[in-house]
Amino acid sequence: MHENILEMKEISKIYPGVVALNKVDFSLKKGEIHALIGENGAGKTTLIKILAGAVQSDGGAIFYDGNEYDTYSTSEALDMGISVIYQEFNLIPMMTVEENLFFGKEIKKGMFCDKEEMLKLTREAFKILDVDIDPETEIRKLSIAYQQLIEIAKAIINDAKIIVMDEPSAVLTNKELDSLFNLIKHLKNEGTSIIYISHRLDEVFEIADSVTVLRDGLFVDSLPVRDTNKESLIKMMVGRELTGTYPHDHEVSNEVVLEVKELYNEKVKNASFSLRRGEILGITGLVGAGRTELARMIFGADDFLGEIYINGEKVKIKSPLDAIQKGIALLPEDRKEQGLILSMKIDLNISMVIVKELARRGIISDAEEQALADEYIERLSIRTPSNKQLLKNLSGGNQQKVVIAKWLASKADIIIIDEPTRGIDVGAKAEIYELMDEMARQGKSIIMITSELPELIGMSDRAIVMYKGHVVGELDREEFDQERMLTMASSREGVM
């Protein structure tokens, strides 16, 4: 048994109207991989922010590396060797990879920065990660998956004693996930302690030594991973048993509502497919396959060549406004940056697409706006004290429901959902799946982009596989096979 490097005892945090943490205990051994799990809103992020010095607790104490602390700052936490990789990346888009990794901690050679040494250390970190990234590339030019890897590289360079990874695999492919796990095992062997937060329970059993469960701000249990199973953890997390993970109670019409022909730009190469009324069409592929770019083209967010037909009529979509007017909605992968305004209240987020319809002589009716929000809060079971709650105070699952509410309010018939359950807990996932199935029953047509093949297989009526910008496979539901899909997603050979 290793001695504990960290003990958090009776940690409490209270926000107006919300007890985020109520006397929570958490301990971490040296060289241990410890999973921290729970539904969105369970208190995981608050606990980690207290550990990182970003939030001050309202009670309790932290014992770290033999010393007791009541409070410390984020910079002090970094100097102590505590590094946290949040879901929301702490990167500066216009700066290069190397500049981000050493921002505020530049290596000096005399009066000037030692750029060569920093580039050397950056490349060494990438070698450990087993990725090929140019250190002089600007962050804004990298995909979300690569930005995640940059955050992990930052922790490696900071030589942290404790690394917290908050949903690190949410945007990674299987190959990248294997590299991540190899890295975590390497860090463990070097004596680094890892706190691993994930909604993917399979990862917990593959990588973690111990697991701690939180629910509604309370400590539920902490135990070795070998002494539990997935069903037990789910029951601890949600307080109930979940059945029917992937509902499929809708029928697909033969009516084609969307057809795209030879869509082309620098990221997507001559993509063609159709979408039927009441259908859930899954699109998958590895990072860089062009899935998100294809969605952005259909939504008018990116320029393209090719043709789009809606209900048999050729249409011009040059902007998102054109798409919205044609009944197309896009729920982006990065909902917090592109799908919502976190500093605004729920009612304003839900109504933002239809403000003109709510306005009378240029004035928006506050009563109508709130009535609309209340309707969807009830209909989608959005957990919130009121429609005036700020979006940033909601859990990931409830934020995703607000994005769905926004587009349902717009009466969109074609709904593109990019990674519908990314960063969402198992209980909220089941609710999102039920909403998708209900939308399909109502005759709405859904394009679901997902990296999770079980999700694709469970929810889709038909699936498209992409590889390096090309549509390389199209499968009906009865043809679904995970190994076959992975083969298609990894190579253009032997498909279609």
C-alpha positions, 0 to 999 in steps of 0.5 A: 500500500502506498501512502496517501499524497492527498486527503480531502476531508469533509469538503463543503461548498455552498452556492446560492440555493445549491449545496454543491458539496456536503462534507465530501471525503476523497483520498489519493495514494502516490502512484495511483490512478483513482477514478472520480465518477458521478452524474453531472451536478454530483460535485466532481468539478467543484471538488476538483476546482477546490483542489486546484485552488480555483474555488475556495471551500466553505469547510473542510481541510486538504492534506497534501504531501504531508502538509495541511492547507485551508486555502491556496491559489491556482498558481500555488497549486501549480507550484505544489505540483497539482495540475488540472486538465479541464474539459474547457481548455485553458489555451490561447487560440492565436498563440502557438503550441509551444507558446501555450505550453510555456506561457508564464513559465518561459525558459530564459537564456540570459535576458531572452526566451530560450526558444530552442530549449522550449521547442525541444521539451515540447517535442519530447512531451509529444514523443511521450504522447505518441502524436505528431504535432508541429510545436509552431502551429497556432492552437486555433488551427488544431482540432479539439482532440489535438487541443486536448492533447496539448493540455496533457502535454502541458501537465507533463512539462510542468512535472506534476505530482498529481494530474487531474484529467476531466473527461480526457477521452471525450474527443479522442479516437480509439488510437488516441485513447490507447496512447492516452492510457499508455501515457497514464500507465507511464506516469503511474510507473514514474510515481505520478498520481492521477485523478481520472474523471469520466462518464465512460465506465469501461475506461474506469475498469480498464485504467483505474485502481480505485473509484470514488462515487459522488451523488448530489454533492454527497460522498457515496463510496470509495473502493478498489475497482476490482471489488465492483462492477458497472451495474453497481457503479451506475446504481450508486451514481444515479440512485436507480437502475437504468434499463433500455439504454438505447430506445428505438421506438420510431418508424422511418418514412420513405420520404426523402427530406434532405439530399446532398450531392457531391459536397466538396471543400478542402476538408470534405471530398464529394460527399453524397447521401440522403436523409428520410423523414423520421430517420436517425442517420449516424455518421462516424469516423476517426478524428479528421474524417470530416464529420463536423466539417460536413455538418458545418457545410450543410448548416451554411457555416463553411463554404462548399461546392455541391448541391443540397435538396430539401424536400426535393427542391434545390436550395442555396445555403450560404449562411446559418441563417439560410439553413435556419430558414430552411428548417435545419438546426445544428447542435455543435460538438462544442456546445459551450462555445458554439451552442450556448451563451453561458453567461445568459439565462435559460429563457434567453438561450431558448428564445435566441433563434426565434426572437423576431417571432416573439417581438411585437413592434420591436419589443420582445414579450418577457412573459412569452419568453418565460412561458416558452422556456417553462414549456421546454423546461417541463417537456425536456425535464431540465433540472433548474431552480427557474428559467432565470438560472444562468447556463453556466450553473447547469450540468452538461446534460441539462445544458445539452437539453437547453440546446435541444430546446432552442432548436425545437422552439425554432420548429426545425425539421432537420436536426444535426447533432454533433456528439450528442452525449459528449461529457454527459453522465449515464443518466442524462445520456438515457434522457437525451436518447429518449428525446432523440427517439421522441423527435424521430417519432414526431417526424423530425429527421436527425443526423447524429455524428458520434465517435462512440460506436455503441451509441451509433449502433444503438440509436441509428437507423442507417450509418455513414462512415467517413475517412479523410473527408470521403464517405467510404461506407453506408450501412443499414441497421441490420448490417451494423457491425462494430469491427466492420465500421472500425475497418472502414473508418481506418482505411478506404480499401475494401469498402463500398 
